[in-house]
Amino acid sequence: MSKTNLGVALVTGASSGIGRATANTLRSAGFRVFGTSRRATPGKSDGITMLTCDVTDDASVSKLVDGVLTEAGRIDLLVNNAGVGLLGGAEESSTAQAQALFDVNVFGVIRMTNAVLPAMRRQRNGRIINLSSVQGFIPAPYFALYSSTKHAVEGYSESLDHELRPFGIRVVLVEPAYTRTSFEESLASPDQLLDIYDSARASMNAAVRKAMEKGDAPEVVAKTVLAAATDPTPKRRYAAGKMARQVSFLRRFVPASAFDKSLRKQLGLPV
């Protein structure tokens, strides 16, 4: 396809942050872009067709995909970006809260993927990009449940990629580090707070906010998504930004004990 006609892209969580930047970048590159938000007002914005979708609802996902296929005839690229965060001690969250987090971050990805796969198989072509995180491959204290969702997305994506290659479909991961978005402002709090974690939780909140201020712009991640979407021989995963590349390198080559010590020191935890 030419640069002005790269196909049809569907981006979840496209109303702000990384999702919005990704939708704009894909549109500028030549994709016809449909974006979603749970509270979107259907219509066009900056050339992007915004639609309402709740990735935790099977019927909502099915309606979305059917609508895009009816209007555009195909879906060439799915970017699973919608997600939520949670910061706190692992034991501070009830099982119900953990399940709700997984319903968005993991099962939302699965719902969207399952919905687009029949069309992609018919086309014998397609690409699915799942937004993971450096927390998908490193330990993240006080982010245990959120990190678990990203680890799950990583395992799901790698396995699925093997299954779908015979149909001309590839599944890849994009792994950002800290990004300057409103993510830290929308972090959920545990639903059963324990006093014993108050100090550490507050310190982590402060550390996250400080790191976000120095993080990459959402456009850095968006450009990585575009590279992953258009690479003729896609890699399994793409680190998005300098910090993500550094963390990925260190995780692979630094001894586990040294990595553990460095991580705790950076987070102000007892070594």
C-alpha positions, 0 to 999 in steps of 0.5 A, a space after each residue: 500500500 502507498 503511504 497515503 493508503 496504509 489501511 484501516 487502523 482501530 485504536 482503543 483508548 484514543 481519547 487522550 494520552 498515548 492512544 490519542 497521539 497514536 491515532 494522530 500519528 497513524 492518520 498522518 502516516 496514511 492510515 484511516 483511523 477509528 478511535 475508541 473511548 468509553 465516553 466518546 461522542 461519536 464523530 470525527 476529530 482531526 480526521 479520526 472517527 471516534 466511536 464509543 466502546 467499553 472493552 469490558 463488554 462483549 456486546 460493545 466490542 462486537 458492535 464496534 468491530 461490526 460497525 468499523 467493518 460495515 463502514 470501512 470494509 476491513 481492519 488492517 491494524 488493531 492497537 490495543 491501548 485501553 488500560 487502567 492503573 493501580 498503585 498500592 500494596 498487593 494485599 491491599 486490593 480485594 479479589 474483586 478489584 484485581 478481577 476488574 483490573 484484569 477485565 480491562 487490561 487483559 480480557 479487554 485485549 482478548 475481546 478486541 483481538 477475538 473480534 477482529 481476527 475473523 476479518 483479518 483471517 479472511 484478508 490473510 493479513 493483519 497486525 495487532 499491537 498490544 501496549 505493554 510496559 516495562 512492567 511487563 518484564 520487570 518487577 514493580 513493587 506496589 504495582 504488583 497487580 498492574 504489572 501482572 496484567 502486563 506480564 499476562 499481555 506479554 505471554 498472550 501476545 507471544 503465544 498468539 503470534 505463533 498461532 496467527 503467522 500462518 494466516 498472515 497476521 502478526 502480533 507485537 508488543 510495544 513497551 513504554 516506560 514513564 510517559 508524560 500522560 495523565 496516567 498517574 492522575 487516574 491511578 486507582 487506589 486499593 479498596 482495602 487500604 492498610 496503614 502499614 503501607 501508607 508511607 511506602 505507598 505515598 513514596 511510590 506515588 511521589 516517585 511515579 509523579 516525578 518520573 512522569 514529569 521527566 518521561 517521554 512525550 506520548 508521541 515517542 510511543 506513538 512513533 514506536 507504534 507506527 514503526 511496529 505497524 509498518 515494519 515488513 518483518 516485525 520484531 516480537 517487541 519494541 521498546 518505546 523511548 530511551 529509558 525503556 530501551 535501557 531498562 530492557 537492556 539491563 534486564 537482559 544482561 545485568 545479573 538478577 541480584 545486581 538488578 534487584 539491588 539497583 531497582 530497590 535503591 532507585 525506589 528508595 526501598 531498603 536494600 
